Amino acid sequence: MVQAIESITGLARLDVWLWAARFFKTRALAKAAIENGKIEVDGQRAKPARQVRAGDMLVIVRGEETFLVQILALSSKRGAAPVAAMLYREDEAARQLREAQRAQRAAERSGYQAPEHKPDKRARRLIQALGDIDAF
């Protein structure tokens, strides 16, 4: 477990660290998120090659979820999830807010029931007619 965490002091590339900490499945996804402004380091937009160190604060926006984490250790190797969780500490208030938002989205979806089968010809025409009302 100690081998996966390379050092507490030193530097690592931001995209590599995000991949090693399991926030993204691939380095390419991490790089794309950084380039699209979804990652902030100490309140500033960053580039994929930015060097991060222990103690930096990251804001990570992934889909509808926002993570506020502090880097505790650096690694350039992707390890098991328990090892990756030791690389950072998440802000407790941000975690609770994210979980509350996730529960709210789940509650909003709970009333939806997918149709059992595809619409037949008559139903398709009715759906198309309803769509045409909005066009006027």
PEKABEL-V478090 format. One record per helix or strand of 2 or more residues. SS is the DSSP state (hx for helix, st for strand). FROM is the first residue (numbers start at 0). TO is the last residue. Records with the same first field share a line. If there is no record, write none. Layout:
SS=FROM-TO  FROM-TO
//
This chain:
st=11-12  38-40  43-44  50-51  56-61  64-70  87-89
hx=13-19  26-34  80-84  91-108  120-134
//
